[in-house]
């Protein structure tokens, strides 16, 4: 795996995580391909597109007052396989809802593929719960 490729994927992943942490939703959702899929331990089914995920996010905002207060990423690993890369990490997210604030500890995998423009775009995200370290 080339150092350049790892840095490119790390840059794409860092931008995605930063957009999420800062609540820049257009940038966050823009980091995913339109046909990306999402599997979250908090939802009963797989989401089949970025638009479907964004609609669910909007529902969380409207029904629960959901918002991200901050997010940190640790234990990052990037694995490169041709035009695909797998980024996995531990995530600590501070969220707020109408019920109050909480810190959520999760493990996340994001699959990236090389885009037509040569950059990297996320095509799948899988989020699972983890115990706090």
C-alpha positions in Angstrom: 0.0 0.0 0.0 1.4 3.3 -1.0 2.0 6.1 1.5 0.2 8.5 -0.9 -2.9 6.3 -1.0 -3.0 6.0 2.8 -2.7 9.8 3.2 -5.4 10.4 0.6 -7.8 8.0 2.4 -6.9 9.5 5.8 -7.6 13.0 4.4 -11.0 11.9 3.1 -11.8 10.1 6.4 -10.7 13.1 8.5 -12.8 15.5 6.4 -15.9 13.2 6.8 -15.4 12.9 10.6 -14.7 16.7 11.0 -17.9 17.5 9.0 -19.9 15.2 11.2 -18.3 16.5 14.4 -19.0 20.2 13.4 -22.5 19.6 12.2 -21.7 20.6 8.6 -24.3 18.3 7.1 -23.9 19.2 3.5 -20.2 18.4 3.7 -20.8 15.2 5.8 -23.5 13.8 3.5 -21.5 15.0 0.4 -18.6 12.7 1.5 -20.8 9.7 0.6 -21.8 8.4 -2.8 -25.5 8.8 -3.5 -26.0 5.0 -3.5 -23.9 4.4 -0.3 -25.4 2.0 2.2 -25.5 2.4 6.0 -25.8 -0.2 8.8 -26.3 1.3 12.3 -26.9 -0.6 15.5 -29.6 2.0 16.4 -31.7 1.4 13.3 -33.8 -1.8 12.6 -32.8 -2.0 8.9 -30.0 -1.2 6.4 -30.3 2.3 4.8 -30.0 2.0 1.0 -28.9 5.5 0.0 -27.4 8.7 1.3 -30.8 10.4 0.7 -32.5 7.8 2.9 -29.9 8.4 5.7 -30.3 12.2 5.4 -34.1 11.8 5.7 -33.7 9.7 8.8 -31.3 12.3 10.3 -33.9 15.0 9.6 -36.5 12.9 11.4 -34.2 12.6 14.4 -33.8 16.4 14.4 -37.5 17.0 14.2 -38.7 14.4 16.6 -35.9 14.3 19.1 -34.0 17.6 18.8 -31.0 15.6 17.8 -27.6 17.3 17.3 -23.9 16.5 17.4 -21.9 18.4 20.0 -18.5 16.8 19.1 -16.8 13.7 17.9 -13.3 12.2 18.3 -11.8 9.4 16.4 -9.1 7.0 17.7 -7.5 3.6 16.9 -7.6 4.3 13.2 -6.7 1.7 10.7 -6.7 2.0 6.9 -6.5 -1.0 4.6 -6.1 -0.5 0.9 -7.3 -2.9 -1.7 -6.9 -1.5 -5.3 -9.6 1.1 -5.8 -11.2 0.3 -2.4 -10.0 1.2 1.1 -11.5 0.3 4.5 -11.2 2.8 7.3 -12.0 1.6 10.8 -11.8 3.4 14.1 -13.3 3.9 17.5 -15.6 6.9 17.8 -16.6 8.9 20.9 -19.5 11.2 20.1 -21.2 13.8 22.3 -24.9 14.2 21.3 -27.8 16.2 22.5 -31.5 15.4 22.2 -34.6 16.7 24.0 -33.8 14.2 26.7 -30.4 15.7 27.4 -26.8 15.2 26.5 -24.8 11.9 26.3 -21.6 10.5 25.2 -21.8 7.5 22.8 -18.9 5.0 22.3 -19.0 3.2 19.0 -16.8 1.3 16.5 -17.2 2.3 12.9 -16.1 1.0 9.5 -16.3 3.2 6.4 -15.6 1.7 3.0 -14.1 4.2 0.4 -13.7 3.8 -3.3 -11.7 5.9 -5.7 -14.0 8.4 -7.4 -13.9 9.3 -11.1 -12.1 12.6 -10.1 -9.3 10.5 -8.4 -10.4 11.4 -4.9 -12.0 9.0 -2.4 -15.8 8.7 -1.7 -17.5 6.7 1.0 -19.8 3.9 -0.2 -20.6 2.1 3.0 -20.7 2.8 6.7 -21.2 0.3 9.5 -21.5 1.5 13.1 -21.6 -0.8 16.2 -21.8 -0.2 19.9 -18.7 -0.6 22.0 -18.0 -0.3 25.7 -16.2 2.8 26.9 -12.4 2.3 27.3 
